Amino acid sequence: MGKTKILIVDDHRVVIEGIKSALSVYPDLEIVGEALNGHQAIKKVKSLSPDIVIMDISMPDLNGIDATLQIKKMEPNIKIIIFTMYSNREYIIDLYKAGISSYILKKEPMSELV
């Protein structure tokens, strides 16, 4: 089996770099791309075919919730991990209904994301 391909979506480059750094020690994971908003995420999912998308909620142009809904419609088997600072119960419920695989708060240790 090949490497698990990951797309990181967050509007803060420092977060993207932190995730990349944390995941770089795992040889079975490959960061195939990054996106700064939901529109870019949808385009990158189409072009890069990642296995997993690590997605923030609050982003300009198209937020993570709407991007998740669109991505899951076109790629129902893709795994989406929401990585956010928002612990709003409605977000969590709506996103699980949309088919996300996990919801992780940014205040948690990076090991939770891994």
Chimera marker file (.cmm) of the C-alpha trace (Angstrom):
<marker_set name="trace">
<marker id="1" x="0.000" y="0.000" z="0.000" r="1" g="1" b="0" radius="0.5"/>
<marker id="2" x="1.286" y="3.473" z="-0.880" r="1" g="1" b="0" radius="0.5"/>
<marker id="3" x="1.612" y="6.530" z="1.259" r="1" g="1" b="0" radius="0.5"/>
<marker id="4" x="-1.455" y="8.270" z="2.654" r="1" g="1" b="0" radius="0.5"/>
<marker id="5" x="-1.814" y="11.556" z="0.760" r="1" g="1" b="0" radius="0.5"/>
<marker id="6" x="-2.783" y="14.609" z="2.815" r="1" g="1" b="0" radius="0.5"/>
<marker id="7" x="-4.034" y="18.069" z="1.854" r="1" g="1" b="0" radius="0.5"/>
<marker id="8" x="-3.769" y="20.774" z="4.543" r="1" g="1" b="0" radius="0.5"/>
<marker id="9" x="-6.303" y="23.620" z="4.434" r="1" g="1" b="0" radius="0.5"/>
<marker id="10" x="-5.884" y="26.621" z="6.741" r="1" g="1" b="0" radius="0.5"/>
<marker id="11" x="-5.677" y="30.369" z="6.189" r="1" g="1" b="0" radius="0.5"/>
<marker id="12" x="-2.688" y="30.673" z="8.528" r="1" g="1" b="0" radius="0.5"/>
<marker id="13" x="0.637" y="29.587" z="7.033" r="1" g="1" b="0" radius="0.5"/>
<marker id="14" x="2.116" y="29.030" z="10.505" r="1" g="1" b="0" radius="0.5"/>
<marker id="15" x="-0.545" y="26.373" z="11.151" r="1" g="1" b="0" radius="0.5"/>
<marker id="16" x="0.139" y="24.710" z="7.804" r="1" g="1" b="0" radius="0.5"/>
<marker id="17" x="3.868" y="24.686" z="8.511" r="1" g="1" b="0" radius="0.5"/>
<marker id="18" x="3.285" y="23.288" z="12.009" r="1" g="1" b="0" radius="0.5"/>
<marker id="19" x="1.137" y="20.441" z="10.700" r="1" g="1" b="0" radius="0.5"/>
<marker id="20" x="3.655" y="19.684" z="7.945" r="1" g="1" b="0" radius="0.5"/>
<marker id="21" x="6.464" y="19.597" z="10.482" r="1" g="1" b="0" radius="0.5"/>
<marker id="22" x="4.548" y="17.328" z="12.874" r="1" g="1" b="0" radius="0.5"/>
<marker id="23" x="3.591" y="14.889" z="10.122" r="1" g="1" b="0" radius="0.5"/>
<marker id="24" x="6.984" y="14.873" z="8.386" r="1" g="1" b="0" radius="0.5"/>
<marker id="25" x="8.347" y="12.237" z="10.791" r="1" g="1" b="0" radius="0.5"/>
<marker id="26" x="5.825" y="9.662" z="9.530" r="1" g="1" b="0" radius="0.5"/>
<marker id="27" x="7.177" y="7.989" z="6.383" r="1" g="1" b="0" radius="0.5"/>
<marker id="28" x="3.763" y="6.578" z="5.448" r="1" g="1" b="0" radius="0.5"/>
<marker id="29" x="2.239" y="10.087" z="5.207" r="1" g="1" b="0" radius="0.5"/>
<marker id="30" x="2.771" y="12.458" z="2.289" r="1" g="1" b="0" radius="0.5"/>
<marker id="31" x="1.690" y="16.106" z="2.242" r="1" g="1" b="0" radius="0.5"/>
<marker id="32" x="0.568" y="16.536" z="-1.366" r="1" g="1" b="0" radius="0.5"/>
<marker id="33" x="-0.655" y="20.112" z="-1.097" r="1" g="1" b="0" radius="0.5"/>
<marker id="34" x="-1.950" y="23.023" z="0.887" r="1" g="1" b="0" radius="0.5"/>
<marker id="35" x="-4.749" y="25.524" z="0.461" r="1" g="1" b="0" radius="0.5"/>
<marker id="36" x="-5.541" y="28.840" z="2.139" r="1" g="1" b="0" radius="0.5"/>
<marker id="37" x="-9.335" y="28.771" z="1.695" r="1" g="1" b="0" radius="0.5"/>
<marker id="38" x="-12.225" y="26.507" z="0.767" r="1" g="1" b="0" radius="0.5"/>
<marker id="39" x="-12.191" y="27.334" z="-2.955" r="1" g="1" b="0" radius="0.5"/>
<marker id="40" x="-8.527" y="26.377" z="-3.217" r="1" g="1" b="0" radius="0.5"/>
<marker id="41" x="-9.251" y="23.220" z="-1.214" r="1" g="1" b="0" radius="0.5"/>
<marker id="42" x="-11.927" y="22.068" z="-3.669" r="1" g="1" b="0" radius="0.5"/>
<marker id="43" x="-9.605" y="22.662" z="-6.639" r="1" g="1" b="0" radius="0.5"/>
<marker id="44" x="-6.732" y="20.832" z="-4.932" r="1" g="1" b="0" radius="0.5"/>
<marker id="45" x="-8.943" y="17.861" z="-4.016" r="1" g="1" b="0" radius="0.5"/>
<marker id="46" x="-9.874" y="17.560" z="-7.703" r="1" g="1" b="0" radius="0.5"/>
<marker id="47" x="-6.295" y="17.821" z="-8.939" r="1" g="1" b="0" radius="0.5"/>
<marker id="48" x="-4.361" y="16.012" z="-6.188" r="1" g="1" b="0" radius="0.5"/>
<marker id="49" x="-6.808" y="13.281" z="-5.056" r="1" g="1" b="0" radius="0.5"/>
<marker id="50" x="-5.731" y="13.276" z="-1.392" r="1" g="1" b="0" radius="0.5"/>
<marker id="51" x="-6.846" y="10.514" z="0.956" r="1" g="1" b="0" radius="0.5"/>
<marker id="52" x="-7.226" y="12.942" z="3.872" r="1" g="1" b="0" radius="0.5"/>
<marker id="53" x="-8.002" y="16.658" z="4.104" r="1" g="1" b="0" radius="0.5"/>
<marker id="54" x="-7.084" y="18.490" z="7.297" r="1" g="1" b="0" radius="0.5"/>
<marker id="55" x="-9.494" y="21.450" z="7.245" r="1" g="1" b="0" radius="0.5"/>
<marker id="56" x="-9.917" y="24.626" z="9.287" r="1" g="1" b="0" radius="0.5"/>
<marker id="57" x="-13.412" y="26.111" z="9.679" r="1" g="1" b="0" radius="0.5"/>
<marker id="58" x="-12.867" y="29.867" z="9.653" r="1" g="1" b="0" radius="0.5"/>
<marker id="59" x="-11.289" y="30.924" z="6.350" r="1" g="1" b="0" radius="0.5"/>
<marker id="60" x="-11.867" y="33.703" z="3.827" r="1" g="1" b="0" radius="0.5"/>
<marker id="61" x="-13.805" y="33.258" z="0.563" r="1" g="1" b="0" radius="0.5"/>
<marker id="62" x="-15.275" y="29.834" z="1.396" r="1" g="1" b="0" radius="0.5"/>
<marker id="63" x="-15.262" y="28.487" z="4.940" r="1" g="1" b="0" radius="0.5"/>
<marker id="64" x="-14.390" y="24.966" z="5.975" r="1" g="1" b="0" radius="0.5"/>
<marker id="65" x="-17.974" y="23.911" z="6.591" r="1" g="1" b="0" radius="0.5"/>
<marker id="66" x="-19.148" y="24.789" z="3.081" r="1" g="1" b="0" radius="0.5"/>
<marker id="67" x="-15.950" y="23.406" z="1.536" r="1" g="1" b="0" radius="0.5"/>
<marker id="68" x="-16.435" y="20.147" z="3.447" r="1" g="1" b="0" radius="0.5"/>
<marker id="69" x="-19.998" y="19.799" z="2.156" r="1" g="1" b="0" radius="0.5"/>
<marker id="70" x="-18.880" y="20.355" z="-1.453" r="1" g="1" b="0" radius="0.5"/>
<marker id="71" x="-15.877" y="18.032" z="-1.169" r="1" g="1" b="0" radius="0.5"/>
<marker id="72" x="-17.929" y="15.214" z="0.392" r="1" g="1" b="0" radius="0.5"/>
<marker id="73" x="-20.493" y="15.527" z="-2.441" r="1" g="1" b="0" radius="0.5"/>
<marker id="74" x="-17.826" y="15.047" z="-5.113" r="1" g="1" b="0" radius="0.5"/>
<marker id="75" x="-15.613" y="12.600" z="-3.148" r="1" g="1" b="0" radius="0.5"/>
<marker id="76" x="-17.799" y="10.779" z="-0.591" r="1" g="1" b="0" radius="0.5"/>
<marker id="77" x="-14.991" y="8.428" z="0.522" r="1" g="1" b="0" radius="0.5"/>
<marker id="78" x="-12.440" y="11.137" z="1.298" r="1" g="1" b="0" radius="0.5"/>
<marker id="79" x="-11.546" y="11.514" z="4.968" r="1" g="1" b="0" radius="0.5"/>
<marker id="80" x="-11.882" y="15.046" z="6.338" r="1" g="1" b="0" radius="0.5"/>
<marker id="81" x="-10.414" y="16.020" z="9.683" r="1" g="1" b="0" radius="0.5"/>
<marker id="82" x="-11.601" y="19.361" z="11.016" r="1" g="1" b="0" radius="0.5"/>
<marker id="83" x="-8.775" y="21.105" z="12.867" r="1" g="1" b="0" radius="0.5"/>
<marker id="84" x="-10.122" y="24.290" z="14.421" r="1" g="1" b="0" radius="0.5"/>
<marker id="85" x="-10.289" y="26.531" z="17.455" r="1" g="1" b="0" radius="0.5"/>
<marker id="86" x="-14.108" y="26.451" z="17.455" r="1" g="1" b="0" radius="0.5"/>
<marker id="87" x="-15.811" y="24.106" z="19.904" r="1" g="1" b="0" radius="0.5"/>
<marker id="88" x="-19.318" y="25.262" z="18.935" r="1" g="1" b="0" radius="0.5"/>
<marker id="89" x="-21.645" y="22.271" z="19.328" r="1" g="1" b="0" radius="0.5"/>
<marker id="90" x="-23.666" y="23.176" z="16.219" r="1" g="1" b="0" radius="0.5"/>
<marker id="91" x="-20.513" y="23.156" z="14.068" r="1" g="1" b="0" radius="0.5"/>
<marker id="92" x="-19.556" y="19.756" z="15.394" r="1" g="1" b="0" radius="0.5"/>
<marker id="93" x="-23.001" y="18.232" z="14.835" r="1" g="1" b="0" radius="0.5"/>
<marker id="94" x="-23.387" y="19.717" z="11.336" r="1" g="1" b="0" radius="0.5"/>
<marker id="95" x="-19.933" y="18.600" z="10.262" r="1" g="1" b="0" radius="0.5"/>
<marker id="96" x="-20.396" y="15.037" z="11.501" r="1" g="1" b="0" radius="0.5"/>
<marker id="97" x="-23.695" y="14.954" z="9.598" r="1" g="1" b="0" radius="0.5"/>
<marker id="98" x="-21.743" y="16.118" z="6.537" r="1" g="1" b="0" radius="0.5"/>
<marker id="99" x="-19.486" y="13.105" z="6.905" r="1" g="1" b="0" radius="0.5"/>
<marker id="100" x="-16.263" y="14.275" z="8.538" r="1" g="1" b="0" radius="0.5"/>
<marker id="101" x="-14.011" y="11.667" z="10.092" r="1" g="1" b="0" radius="0.5"/>
<marker id="102" x="-12.792" y="13.676" z="13.079" r="1" g="1" b="0" radius="0.5"/>
<marker id="103" x="-13.063" y="17.051" z="14.821" r="1" g="1" b="0" radius="0.5"/>
<marker id="104" x="-9.954" y="18.212" z="16.667" r="1" g="1" b="0" radius="0.5"/>
<marker id="105" x="-9.464" y="21.453" z="18.538" r="1" g="1" b="0" radius="0.5"/>
<marker id="106" x="-6.263" y="23.410" z="17.941" r="1" g="1" b="0" radius="0.5"/>
<marker id="107" x="-5.752" y="23.717" z="21.699" r="1" g="1" b="0" radius="0.5"/>
<marker id="108" x="-5.161" y="19.951" z="21.883" r="1" g="1" b="0" radius="0.5"/>
<marker id="109" x="-1.643" y="18.526" z="21.591" r="1" g="1" b="0" radius="0.5"/>
<marker id="110" x="-0.448" y="17.840" z="18.046" r="1" g="1" b="0" radius="0.5"/>
<marker id="111" x="-0.472" y="14.131" z="18.919" r="1" g="1" b="0" radius="0.5"/>
<marker id="112" x="-4.288" y="14.281" z="18.786" r="1" g="1" b="0" radius="0.5"/>
<marker id="113" x="-4.134" y="15.300" z="15.131" r="1" g="1" b="0" radius="0.5"/>
<marker id="114" x="-1.576" y="12.616" z="14.342" r="1" g="1" b="0" radius="0.5"/>
<link id1="1" id2="2" r="1" g="1" b="0" radius="0.2"/>
<link id1="2" id2="3" r="1" g="1" b="0" radius="0.2"/>
<link id1="3" id2="4" r="1" g="1" b="0" radius="0.2"/>
<link id1="4" id2="5" r="1" g="1" b="0" radius="0.2"/>
<link id1="5" id2="6" r="1" g="1" b="0" radius="0.2"/>
<link id1="6" id2="7" r="1" g="1" b="0" radius="0.2"/>
<link id1="7" id2="8" r="1" g="1" b="0" radius="0.2"/>
<link id1="8" id2="9" r="1" g="1" b="0" radius="0.2"/>
<link id1="9" id2="10" r="1" g="1" b="0" radius="0.2"/>
<link id1="10" id2="11" r="1" g="1" b="0" radius="0.2"/>
<link id1="11" id2="12" r="1" g="1" b="0" radius="0.2"/>
<link id1="12" id2="13" r="1" g="1" b="0" radius="0.2"/>
<link id1="13" id2="14" r="1" g="1" b="0" radius="0.2"/>
<link id1="14" id2="15" r="1" g="1" b="0" radius="0.2"/>
<link id1="15" id2="16" r="1" g="1" b="0" radius="0.2"/>
<link id1="16" id2="17" r="1" g="1" b="0" radius="0.2"/>
<link id1="17" id2="18" r="1" g="1" b="0" radius="0.2"/>
<link id1="18" id2="19" r="1" g="1" b="0" radius="0.2"/>
<link id1="19" id2="20" r="1" g="1" b="0" radius="0.2"/>
<link id1="20" id2="21" r="1" g="1" b="0" radius="0.2"/>
<link id1="21" id2="22" r="1" g="1" b="0" radius="0.2"/>
<link id1="22" id2="23" r="1" g="1" b="0" radius="0.2"/>
<link id1="23" id2="24" r="1" g="1" b="0" radius="0.2"/>
<link id1="24" id2="25" r="1" g="1" b="0" radius="0.2"/>
<link id1="25" id2="26" r="1" g="1" b="0" radius="0.2"/>
<link id1="26" id2="27" r="1" g="1" b="0" radius="0.2"/>
<link id1="27" id2="28" r="1" g="1" b="0" radius="0.2"/>
<link id1="28" id2="29" r="1" g="1" b="0" radius="0.2"/>
<link id1="29" id2="30" r="1" g="1" b="0" radius="0.2"/>
<link id1="30" id2="31" r="1" g="1" b="0" radius="0.2"/>
<link id1="31" id2="32" r="1" g="1" b="0" radius="0.2"/>
<link id1="32" id2="33" r="1" g="1" b="0" radius="0.2"/>
<link id1="33" id2="34" r="1" g="1" b="0" radius="0.2"/>
<link id1="34" id2="35" r="1" g="1" b="0" radius="0.2"/>
<link id1="35" id2="36" r="1" g="1" b="0" radius="0.2"/>
<link id1="36" id2="37" r="1" g="1" b="0" radius="0.2"/>
<link id1="37" id2="38" r="1" g="1" b="0" radius="0.2"/>
<link id1="38" id2="39" r="1" g="1" b="0" radius="0.2"/>
<link id1="39" id2="40" r="1" g="1" b="0" radius="0.2"/>
<link id1="40" id2="41" r="1" g="1" b="0" radius="0.2"/>
<link id1="41" id2="42" r="1" g="1" b="0" radius="0.2"/>
<link id1="42" id2="43" r="1" g="1" b="0" radius="0.2"/>
<link id1="43" id2="44" r="1" g="1" b="0" radius="0.2"/>
<link id1="44" id2="45" r="1" g="1" b="0" radius="0.2"/>
<link id1="45" id2="46" r="1" g="1" b="0" radius="0.2"/>
<link id1="46" id2="47" r="1" g="1" b="0" radius="0.2"/>
<link id1="47" id2="48" r="1" g="1" b="0" radius="0.2"/>
<link id1="48" id2="49" r="1" g="1" b="0" radius="0.2"/>
<link id1="49" id2="50" r="1" g="1" b="0" radius="0.2"/>
<link id1="50" id2="51" r="1" g="1" b="0" radius="0.2"/>
<link id1="51" id2="52" r="1" g="1" b="0" radius="0.2"/>
<link id1="52" id2="53" r="1" g="1" b="0" radius="0.2"/>
<link id1="53" id2="54" r="1" g="1" b="0" radius="0.2"/>
<link id1="54" id2="55" r="1" g="1" b="0" radius="0.2"/>
<link id1="55" id2="56" r="1" g="1" b="0" radius="0.2"/>
<link id1="56" id2="57" r="1" g="1" b="0" radius="0.2"/>
<link id1="57" id2="58" r="1" g="1" b="0" radius="0.2"/>
<link id1="58" id2="59" r="1" g="1" b="0" radius="0.2"/>
<link id1="59" id2="60" r="1" g="1" b="0" radius="0.2"/>
<link id1="60" id2="61" r="1" g="1" b="0" radius="0.2"/>
<link id1="61" id2="62" r="1" g="1" b="0" radius="0.2"/>
<link id1="62" id2="63" r="1" g="1" b="0" radius="0.2"/>
<link id1="63" id2="64" r="1" g="1" b="0" radius="0.2"/>
<link id1="64" id2="65" r="1" g="1" b="0" radius="0.2"/>
<link id1="65" id2="66" r="1" g="1" b="0" radius="0.2"/>
<link id1="66" id2="67" r="1" g="1" b="0" radius="0.2"/>
<link id1="67" id2="68" r="1" g="1" b="0" radius="0.2"/>
<link id1="68" id2="69" r="1" g="1" b="0" radius="0.2"/>
<link id1="69" id2="70" r="1" g="1" b="0" radius="0.2"/>
<link id1="70" id2="71" r="1" g="1" b="0" radius="0.2"/>
<link id1="71" id2="72" r="1" g="1" b="0" radius="0.2"/>
<link id1="72" id2="73" r="1" g="1" b="0" radius="0.2"/>
<link id1="73" id2="74" r="1" g="1" b="0" radius="0.2"/>
<link id1="74" id2="75" r="1" g="1" b="0" radius="0.2"/>
<link id1="75" id2="76" r="1" g="1" b="0" radius="0.2"/>
<link id1="76" id2="77" r="1" g="1" b="0" radius="0.2"/>
<link id1="77" id2="78" r="1" g="1" b="0" radius="0.2"/>
<link id1="78" id2="79" r="1" g="1" b="0" radius="0.2"/>
<link id1="79" id2="80" r="1" g="1" b="0" radius="0.2"/>
<link id1="80" id2="81" r="1" g="1" b="0" radius="0.2"/>
<link id1="81" id2="82" r="1" g="1" b="0" radius="0.2"/>
<link id1="82" id2="83" r="1" g="1" b="0" radius="0.2"/>
<link id1="83" id2="84" r="1" g="1" b="0" radius="0.2"/>
<link id1="84" id2="85" r="1" g="1" b="0" radius="0.2"/>
<link id1="85" id2="86" r="1" g="1" b="0" radius="0.2"/>
<link id1="86" id2="87" r="1" g="1" b="0" radius="0.2"/>
<link id1="87" id2="88" r="1" g="1" b="0" radius="0.2"/>
<link id1="88" id2="89" r="1" g="1" b="0" radius="0.2"/>
<link id1="89" id2="90" r="1" g="1" b="0" radius="0.2"/>
<link id1="90" id2="91" r="1" g="1" b="0" radius="0.2"/>
<link id1="91" id2="92" r="1" g="1" b="0" radius="0.2"/>
<link id1="92" id2="93" r="1" g="1" b="0" radius="0.2"/>
<link id1="93" id2="94" r="1" g="1" b="0" radius="0.2"/>
<link id1="94" id2="95" r="1" g="1" b="0" radius="0.2"/>
<link id1="95" id2="96" r="1" g="1" b="0" radius="0.2"/>
<link id1="96" id2="97" r="1" g="1" b="0" radius="0.2"/>
<link id1="97" id2="98" r="1" g="1" b="0" radius="0.2"/>
<link id1="98" id2="99" r="1" g="1" b="0" radius="0.2"/>
<link id1="99" id2="100" r="1" g="1" b="0" radius="0.2"/>
<link id1="100" id2="101" r="1" g="1" b="0" radius="0.2"/>
<link id1="101" id2="102" r="1" g="1" b="0" radius="0.2"/>
<link id1="102" id2="103" r="1" g="1" b="0" radius="0.2"/>
<link id1="103" id2="104" r="1" g="1" b="0" radius="0.2"/>
<link id1="104" id2="105" r="1" g="1" b="0" radius="0.2"/>
<link id1="105" id2="106" r="1" g="1" b="0" radius="0.2"/>
<link id1="106" id2="107" r="1" g="1" b="0" radius="0.2"/>
<link id1="107" id2="108" r="1" g="1" b="0" radius="0.2"/>
<link id1="108" id2="109" r="1" g="1" b="0" radius="0.2"/>
<link id1="109" id2="110" r="1" g="1" b="0" radius="0.2"/>
<link id1="110" id2="111" r="1" g="1" b="0" radius="0.2"/>
<link id1="111" id2="112" r="1" g="1" b="0" radius="0.2"/>
<link id1="112" id2="113" r="1" g="1" b="0" radius="0.2"/>
<link id1="113" id2="114" r="1" g="1" b="0" radius="0.2"/>
</marker_set>
